[in-house]
Amino acid sequence: MSKHGRILVAMSGGVDSSVAAVMLHEQGYEVIGLTMKTWDYASSGTNTKETGCCSLDSINDARALAVGYGFPHYILDIRSEFGDFVIDNFVDEYLAGRTPNPCVLCNTHIKWEALLKRADKLDCEFIATGHYANIRQHDNGRYVVSKGLDENKDQSYVLWGVSQQNLARTRFPLGSFAKAEIRQMAKDMGQLELANKSESYEICFVPDNDYRSFLRHKVADLEERVAGGNYVLTDGTVVGKHQGYPFYTIGQRKGLGIALGEPMFVTQILPESNTVVLGRAEDLERGEAWVRNLNLVKYETITEPIEATTKIRYKDAGMLSNIVQVGEHMKVDFHHKVSGIAPGQSAVFYEGNDLLGGGFLI
């Protein structure tokens, strides 16, 4: 019998999840490694070399590490579930004029569910990932995610959708470490190649980071259907033609293909009329936001206004705000105006370092 029980560890082949698995193994857990195949690069229509968590090299790296430390390793093919949910949503959101958050959806609806389903089959009490975040049980009985020690690597933003039921069985071994420490641990393990692995910040199924090319590949005749819509100013004045509304995002300044004598930004996308609205930087500023598809983490409800820090994008520093539930939505009143609220992106609420919850911007 192991000291702490059996735990299923999601292993991408990268340094973070690999060190997490070894760390748990050395702490006395009976570790089982699992690598999920989420995406087939040949389906993306890109010529980019296959890299990252879904590549054959990464799967082999994860397996080799597990074999070296004497614990089992499995591969789970979830390409069908991933494609049906995450990729279809990604395409649908752009066609609806919004900017999707595929990593949140994948964590919430695909990876955690797949991990726990396989954990049950393997009699694992817990699952673990290499996310830089922490988890604890609050005095009110709820499981609370909080920021990782390494502010630059904190990944709590993409975890707001994970349910209480799933958090109860989750462990984050890296939460109290900095990235540099994890790389040093890999070196101390004799895993020099692993320690020096580069990180990928792209969406896993858009390996060249060109979502426009991906949309063209996935949606037949897309360019023909949407090309030639109007650029308009905030007062409705038509100032030119664009390539199609799905190829633009809120806050975009570069690549507009139009010169108006001053910096202009995409301030609104109107899919019904294939219109892209341009404005000045100040036209992007908002004092409030509404959020849908709420999942609350620290508290069951927030029916009275409370002060929170709200992040509207992953690398956003966050802005102090007052938040309160209104029906199925959260109303956010920022203490100071914020720029670039993009419908479809996540709004994530914090109380100090604790994740209150989140949802998608309307």
PEHU-V100353 format. One record per residue. RES is the residue in one small letter. OMEGA is omega in radians with two decimals (none if undefined). Layout:
res=<RES	RES>
omega=<OMEGA	OMEGA>
This chain:
res=<m	s	k	h	g	r	i	l	v	a	m	s	g	g	v	d	s	s	v	a	a	v	m	l	h	e	q	g	y	e	v	i	g	l	t	m	k	t	w	d	y	a	s	s	g	t	n	t	k	e	t	g	c	c	s	l	d	s	i	n	d	a	r	a	l	a	v	g	y	g	f	p	h	y	i	l	d	i	r	s	e	f	g	d	f	v	i	d	n	f	v	d	e	y	l	a	g	r	t	p	n	p	c	v	l	c	n	t	h	i	k	w	e	a	l	l	k	r	a	d	k	l	d	c	e	f	i	a	t	g	h	y	a	n	i	r	q	h	d	n	g	r	y	v	v	s	k	g	l	d	e	n	k	d	q	s	y	v	l	w	g	v	s	q	q	n	l	a	r	t	r	f	p	l	g	s	f	a	k	a	e	i	r	q	m	a	k	d	m	g	q	l	e	l	a	n	k	s	e	s	y	e	i	c	f	v	p	d	n	d	y	r	s	f	l	r	h	k	v	a	d	l	e	e	r	v	a	g	g	n	y	v	l	t	d	g	t	v	v	g	k	h	q	g	y	p	f	y	t	i	g	q	r	k	g	l	g	i	a	l	g	e	p	m	f	v	t	q	i	l	p	e	s	n	t	v	v	l	g	r	a	e	d	l	e	r	g	e	a	w	v	r	n	l	n	l	v	k	y	e	t	i	t	e	p	i	e	a	t	t	k	i	r	y	k	d	a	g	m	l	s	n	i	v	q	v	g	e	h	m	k	v	d	f	h	h	k	v	s	g	i	a	p	g	q	s	a	v	f	y	e	g	n	d	l	l	g	g	g	f	l	i>
omega=<3.10	-3.08	-3.04	-3.12	-3.06	-3.09	3.11	-3.07	3.07	-3.08	-3.13	-3.02	3.11	-3.05	-3.05	-3.09	3.12	3.12	3.10	-3.13	-3.14	3.13	-3.14	3.09	-3.10	3.08	3.10	3.04	2.96	-3.01	2.93	3.13	3.12	3.05	-3.11	3.05	-3.05	-2.95	3.08	-3.04	-3.14	-3.12	-3.05	-3.12	-3.13	3.08	-3.11	3.11	-3.12	3.14	3.00	-2.91	-3.07	-3.04	3.11	3.12	-3.13	3.10	3.13	3.11	3.14	-3.13	-3.12	3.13	-3.13	3.13	-3.13	-3.13	3.00	3.04	-3.05	3.09	3.12	3.03	-3.14	-3.13	3.12	-3.11	-3.11	3.14	-3.12	-3.11	-3.10	-3.05	-3.00	-3.06	3.09	3.10	3.13	3.13	-3.10	-3.12	3.10	3.13	3.08	3.11	3.14	3.13	-2.99	3.11	-2.99	-3.12	3.11	3.14	-3.14	3.11	-3.01	-2.94	-3.04	-2.98	-3.10	-3.14	-3.14	3.13	-3.07	3.09	3.11	3.09	3.12	-3.13	-3.11	3.13	3.06	3.12	-3.05	2.92	3.12	3.07	3.13	3.11	3.03	-3.14	3.10	3.13	3.11	3.05	-3.11	3.10	-3.13	3.09	-3.11	3.10	-3.01	2.99	3.06	-3.07	3.02	-3.12	-3.12	-3.07	-3.12	-3.12	-3.09	-3.11	-3.13	-3.13	-3.08	-3.09	-3.04	-3.06	-3.08	-3.04	3.08	3.14	-3.12	3.09	-3.10	-3.09	-3.02	3.04	3.08	-3.04	-3.02	-3.00	-3.08	-3.13	3.01	-3.13	-3.13	3.12	-3.13	3.09	3.12	3.09	3.12	3.09	3.13	3.08	-3.08	-3.11	-3.04	3.13	3.09	-3.10	-3.07	3.13	3.08	-3.13	3.10	3.14	3.14	2.97	-2.96	-3.11	3.01	-2.95	3.11	3.10	-3.13	-3.08	3.14	3.09	3.12	3.12	3.13	-3.13	-3.04	-3.05	-3.11	3.07	-3.09	-3.10	3.14	-3.09	-2.98	-3.11	3.02	3.04	-3.06	2.76	3.04	3.02	-3.10	3.10	3.09	-3.14	3.10	-3.06	3.13	-3.13	3.11	-3.05	-3.11	-2.97	-3.11	-3.06	-3.12	3.11	3.14	3.14	-3.11	3.10	-3.10	3.05	-3.14	3.12	3.13	3.13	-3.11	3.05	3.09	3.14	3.11	-3.05	2.99	-3.11	-3.12	3.10	-3.08	-3.04	-3.09	-3.12	-3.12	-3.09	3.04	-3.09	3.12	3.11	3.11	-3.10	-3.11	3.11	3.10	-3.03	3.13	3.12	3.13	3.09	3.04	-3.02	-3.12	3.09	-3.07	2.87	-3.13	-3.03	-3.00	3.13	-3.12	3.11	3.02	-3.05	3.02	-3.10	3.03	3.12	-3.14	2.96	-3.11	3.06	-3.11	3.00	-2.98	-3.08	3.10	3.10	-3.12	-3.13	3.05	-3.08	2.95	-3.12	3.09	3.10	3.03	-3.05	-3.13	-3.08	3.00	3.06	-3.11	3.05	-3.11	3.09	3.04	-3.09	3.07	-3.07	2.98	3.04	-3.05	3.09	-3.11	3.08	-3.14	2.89	-3.04	-3.01	-3.13	2.94	-2.96	3.09	-3.07	3.09	3.09	-3.10	-3.13	-3.14	-3.11	3.14	3.11	none>
